[in-house]
């Protein structure tokens, strides 16, 4: 129990040990602050002793943190796929297949084009086949964990790209060679948590002979609760 000190004893408090009623002493507020700061720890794992000091930047006294998606890179759960295609007044498709799992993919769809394009991302496809792309773990130290999401190009079989359109946009101008960007941006406003055991189609239609670049960035995460 902490009691306020007597008025003539400035900046000190009286400490009483509840287990030893006769054990009392005055300590300064600075002593208490130093004690509390010395006990500030953060847990980085679930095992015994997997804790460390919480530290601040020495120059600014600010607490240094990482965004969650940056943390996922360090933990080996962040992945990337890139692919470039020449698309001449036609439609090119990629397929993203999620596993039947509670480890969900938090994905950004990034597509760039050197001209005009129509982009659609649809959910619930039944397509099959296609050319397998390489899913790259962004943590290259040691033996990287394999992604559970599978990405393919030019899927062929099946009858539908899916009934639910989750992203659609048309950008650029035919005959203008400037690079245009669709999707991407900040993760907070453009991230999709994909449904498990589901196929998504990324479809790009162009109106001239242009190059299209696909970049998929995602991390795989199991909800804590």
Secondary structure, 3 states (H helix, E strand, C coil): CEEECCCCCCCEEEEECCCCCCCEEEEEHHHHHHHHHHCCEEECCCCCCCEEECCECCCCCCECCCCHHHHHHHCCCEEEEEEEEEEECCEEEEEEECCCCCEEEEEEEEEEECCCEEEEEEECCCCECCEECCCEECCCCCCCCCCCCEEEECCCECCCCCCEEEEEEEECCCCCCCCEEEECCCHHHHCEECCCCCEEEEEEEECCEEEEEEEEEEEEEECCC
